[in-house]
Amino acid sequence: MPMPVLFAEKLCAPEGPVVAPGGWMLNVCSFTLEGRNWPTKGGDITATHISNPCKTHTVFNTCTDKVVGIPAALAFGPDGCLYVTDEGRLAIIRVTPEGEQTDFIWQFE
């Protein structure tokens, strides 16, 4: 069995990895890990390119002035947008390729 390879490090509570176009891997950081001086925090959506493992960038954060974001999972839609389920916002957030965020689904019956 091959040895595991470290792909990304110092991600706070990573979940929901998804393969993105162009060789990118995206993760969510569900919550901040207190006492750690890491470059990520709760609400961050991060990207790591397959050609440059362990060099992770924060793409955006789902927190707002009123709500602490708790992203859980990611998926790409047929429209080219990224969809983020967020427990803190109680919403599915739609993110366009240009980076515009809107609460796509936010009311439940």
C-alpha positions as a Python dict, from the first residue, in 0.01 Angstrom:
ca = {
    (1, 'M'): (0, 0, 0),
    (2, 'P'): (142, 346, -90),
    (3, 'M'): (227, 587, 188),
    (4, 'P'): (-26, 868, 240),
    (5, 'V'): (74, 1204, 100),
    (6, 'L'): (10, 1530, 283),
    (7, 'F'): (-185, 1756, 51),
    (8, 'A'): (-292, 2047, 275),
    (9, 'E'): (-204, 2143, 630),
    (10, 'K'): (-315, 2379, 908),
    (11, 'L'): (-678, 2385, 798),
    (12, 'C'): (-918, 2444, 1088),
    (13, 'A'): (-1168, 2155, 1108),
    (14, 'P'): (-1156, 2070, 735),
    (15, 'E'): (-1460, 1903, 580),
    (16, 'G'): (-1637, 1865, 250),
    (17, 'P'): (-1349, 1841, 4),
    (18, 'V'): (-1442, 1879, -360),
    (19, 'V'): (-1237, 1865, -678),
    (20, 'A'): (-1268, 2194, -864),
    (21, 'P'): (-1191, 2282, -1226),
    (22, 'G'): (-829, 2338, -1325),
    (23, 'G'): (-671, 2095, -1078),
    (24, 'W'): (-787, 2264, -755),
    (25, 'M'): (-907, 2093, -438),
    (26, 'L'): (-1144, 2299, -220),
    (27, 'N'): (-1215, 2246, 151),
    (28, 'V'): (-1430, 2413, 413),
    (29, 'C'): (-1301, 2510, 757),
    (30, 'S'): (-1602, 2447, 980),
    (31, 'F'): (-1486, 2626, 1294),
    (32, 'T'): (-1185, 2805, 1439),
    (33, 'L'): (-946, 2598, 1649),
    (34, 'E'): (-862, 2820, 1944),
    (35, 'G'): (-501, 2836, 2058),
    (36, 'R'): (-356, 2758, 1717),
    (37, 'N'): (-179, 3022, 1515),
    (38, 'W'): (-297, 2888, 1180),
    (39, 'P'): (-369, 3091, 866),
    (40, 'T'): (-727, 2955, 845),
    (41, 'K'): (-1032, 3012, 1061),
    (42, 'G'): (-1393, 2901, 1082),
    (43, 'G'): (-1595, 2992, 775),
    (44, 'D'): (-1300, 2980, 536),
    (45, 'I'): (-1325, 2810, 198),
    (46, 'T'): (-974, 2711, 93),
    (47, 'A'): (-810, 2599, -232),
    (48, 'T'): (-498, 2391, -290),
    (49, 'H'): (-366, 2319, -639),
    (50, 'I'): (-257, 1966, -724),
    (51, 'S'): (72, 2099, -866),
    (52, 'N'): (154, 2281, -541),
    (53, 'P'): (50, 2071, -240),
    (54, 'C'): (61, 2231, 106),
    (55, 'K'): (34, 2582, -48),
    (56, 'T'): (-327, 2655, 46),
    (57, 'H'): (-511, 2982, -15),
    (58, 'T'): (-825, 3114, 150),
    (59, 'V'): (-1067, 3193, -131),
    (60, 'F'): (-1347, 3350, 78),
    (61, 'N'): (-1522, 3326, 414),
    (62, 'T'): (-1892, 3257, 478),
    (63, 'C'): (-1920, 3468, 795),
    (64, 'T'): (-2119, 3791, 785),
    (65, 'D'): (-2147, 4084, 1024),
    (66, 'K'): (-2447, 3913, 1184),
    (67, 'V'): (-2377, 3539, 1152),
    (68, 'V'): (-2081, 3312, 1217),
    (69, 'G'): (-2052, 3089, 913),
    (70, 'I'): (-2019, 2714, 966),
    (71, 'P'): (-1966, 2569, 618),
    (72, 'A'): (-2005, 2192, 591),
    (73, 'A'): (-1998, 2081, 227),
    (74, 'L'): (-1923, 2201, -126),
    (75, 'A'): (-2058, 2114, -470),
    (76, 'F'): (-2033, 2260, -818),
    (77, 'G'): (-2356, 2309, -1011),
    (78, 'P'): (-2415, 2277, -1385),
    (79, 'D'): (-2425, 2657, -1398),
    (80, 'G'): (-2055, 2673, -1301),
    (81, 'C'): (-2132, 2812, -956),
    (82, 'L'): (-2006, 2672, -627),
    (83, 'Y'): (-2271, 2581, -370),
    (84, 'V'): (-2181, 2583, 0),
    (85, 'T'): (-2404, 2435, 270),
    (86, 'D'): (-2362, 2651, 579),
    (87, 'E'): (-2508, 2555, 916),
    (88, 'G'): (-2434, 2894, 1072),
    (89, 'R'): (-2621, 3089, 806),
    (90, 'L'): (-2888, 2817, 777),
    (91, 'A'): (-2849, 2847, 402),
    (92, 'I'): (-2703, 2710, 86),
    (93, 'I'): (-2477, 2982, -49),
    (94, 'R'): (-2438, 3024, -426),
    (95, 'V'): (-2098, 3162, -530),
    (96, 'T'): (-2053, 3273, -891),
    (97, 'P'): (-1722, 3231, -1077),
    (98, 'E'): (-1671, 3604, -1013),
    (99, 'G'): (-1699, 3546, -636),
    (100, 'E'): (-2044, 3699, -574),
    (101, 'Q'): (-2217, 3526, -280),
    (102, 'T'): (-2593, 3500, -235),
    (103, 'D'): (-2803, 3287, -2),
    (104, 'F'): (-2956, 3053, -260),
    (105, 'I'): (-3179, 2859, -20),
    (106, 'W'): (-3237, 3010, 320),
    (107, 'Q'): (-3597, 2938, 417),
    (108, 'F'): (-3724, 2593, 501),
    (109, 'E'): (-4079, 2471, 557),
}
